[in-house]
């Protein structure tokens, strides 16, 4: 197969496209082509398509958002939705995925899954009287949807609500979480900054309460 090794990407797939660059074949209707993803998902790209055609250094791209499905008849270079025009089983011998009538021509089967791992492109010529090659290889394009942007959360841990405090070193602490990381926590008293922003956990500030008038005050924390 033609293999693509993908690693280090976060998020999930929202779209897969693939291009065959410089496809040359004297009778492309004999070609069965399937893409197998890292999780074992499978999509036929073309099977029993492009009758009465000859590909000479053609670029055939498969895109689920294309406006035209790969024709059953005469075909030229272009961008197409995948197509399978034969309901009988397509056979992809080992190390291919075998023989099945269940292989759909649907690139959306990869959506919502991790892109990381090995992708394999299998190409079978189911006749023996014609020849072909891919002069410039294949290009796999993955569109990745990043993790959902969640709102960071922060909560004061000390002093507890309605606590009575005194002294020149009252410890004010908080916990903060965010899927994308915390840049810093700024403590506030009565809406005004209390000390400088703490940029590393555990988040805290020392409050000299002797500089504050006696009475009730509101402590809070802001995260970014």
N, C-alpha and C positions, 0 to 999 in steps of 0.2 A: 504493500500500500504506500501511498504518499502520507507521511506522518507529520503532524504539527504538534510540537510540545509547548504547552502554555503553563506558566507558573507565576506565582506572586501577585495575581490579580484579586482584588476584593470586590464584593458585590456579586450580582447575578446577571445572567445573560438576558438581554431584551431583544436582541436581533442577531441573526447569523446570515452572512452572505459568503459566497464562494465563487471565484473566477477561475476558469481554465484558460490559460494564456498561450496562444499559439497552437490551438488544437487543430491537428491535421488528421483527417481520416477519409478514406475513399467511400465509406458508406456508414455514417454515424448512427443510423437507425439500429445497427447491431450493438451499440454500446449500452451497457447497463452501468450506472454510476451511483454509488451510495456513500453518504457521509455518516460515520459512526462517532459519536461523542464520547467523552471520558466516562460518563455514567452509563454507557451502553445504549443511549438513544440513537435512533437510526432514521435517516431521511433519504429517500430516493431523490436524486437530482435529475436524472433523465433515464428513461427506459422506453425503447421502441418509439422514439421520437425522431424528428428530422428526416423522415423518409424523402427520397428523391433529392438528397442534398449531398454535397461534397464540401468538407471543411478543409480549407487551405490556410493555415496560420490564423485561424479564427479565434476571437476572444468571446467565450460564452460565459456569461455571469448569471448566477442564480441568486435571486433576491425575493423574499416573500412579499415585499412591497412593490414589486414590479407591476406595471399596468398590463403586461402581456404574458400569457403562459407559453412556455416553450412549445412551438407548433409540432403537430404530428407530421405535417408535410414539410415543404421546402423551408429551410432555416438559414439565416445568415448571422453574423456577429451581432450581439445585442445583450440586453439584460432581460431575463425572463424569470417567471415563477417556475419552480420545478414541475416536471410532468412525467407520468407513467401511463402509457397508453395500452398496456397489456395486463389483463387481470390474472394471467397465469403466474406461477411462481418465478421470481427472479433468483438466479443461483449465483452466489458469491462464494466460491470454494475457499477452504482454509488457506490463509488465516482470516478470511472474510467471515461475514456473519451467517453464512449458510444459505439455505433456500427457504423462502417464505412468500406467501401471498399477502402478508400483513405489513410489509414495508410501505409506509405512506410517503407520498411526495409532499412533505410538509416540514419546512425548516423551523416552524414554531415549536416543534417537539423539544428543542433545546432551551427554550425560554424559561427563565426562573431557576435555572440550575447554575452551579459553579462552572466557570470556564476553565478551571485549572485541570491539567492532566493531558493525556495524549489523545489527539483527534486523528482518525484514520480515514483516508479517502480511498475507496476501492473502485477500480475500473475493470470491467470484464467485457471482452468482445465475444458475443455469443455465437459468432460464426467464424469460419476459418478462411474465407476467400478474400477478405479485405484486410488492410493494414492501416496503422495510424500511430501517432505519437503526440505528446504535448511538448512543444518546442521550448516554452518558457516557464514551465511549471504551473503550479496552482497557488492561488492566494486566498487565504481564509481571513475574513474580517469578522470580529466579534464586537458588538455594541454592549457595553456593560452599564447596568443601572447600579449606582452606588448604594450603600446602606441608607436607609431612611434617616433623614435629619431629625433627631430627637431633641427635645428641649432639655437642657441641663437642669439638674435638681441640686438644691443645697438645703441643709437643715442645721440649725444651731444645736449643739449637744450640751454645752455648758456656757453660762449658768442655766439651770432649768427655769422654766416659766415661773414668775412671781418669787424668784429667789431673793433673799436679802444678802447683799454683798457689801464688803468694805475692804479697805486697804489699798496699797499702791501697786499691787501686782495681781489683779483679778484675771484669771485665765478665761478667755472667751474662745471657744472652739467650735468647729463645724465640720460636717462631712459634705462632700460634693461628688456627683457622678455625672458622666456624659459619655456617650458611645464614642465620640470623636476626641475625647480627652479634655482635661481642664487646663485652662491657661492661668487662672488665678482666682482667688476669693478675696473680696474686699468686705471687711466688717464695717458696720455702721452703728452709730448711736444717735437716736433721735433724728435719723435721716442724714447725718453728717459722717464723713469718713472717720473711722476709728483706727488710727495707725496706718501703715502702708499695706498694700495688697500682698497677700501671701501666695506665692506662685508654686509651692510644693506641699504635698500632703505630709503629715497631718496639718490641717489648716488651723491656725490659731493666731491670737494677738494678746498681748498683755495690756490690760487697762488699769491705769492709775485712777481709781475711783475717788481719790481725795481731791482731785481737781474738778470734780463734778458736784453740782449742788445736790443736797439730800432730796429725796423724793423718788417718784416713779420715772423710769426711763425705758425707752424701747431699743433693744438690741436687734440687729438684723445682719444678714450676710447677702452679698450679691456675687454671683458666679459668672465667669465668662470662659 
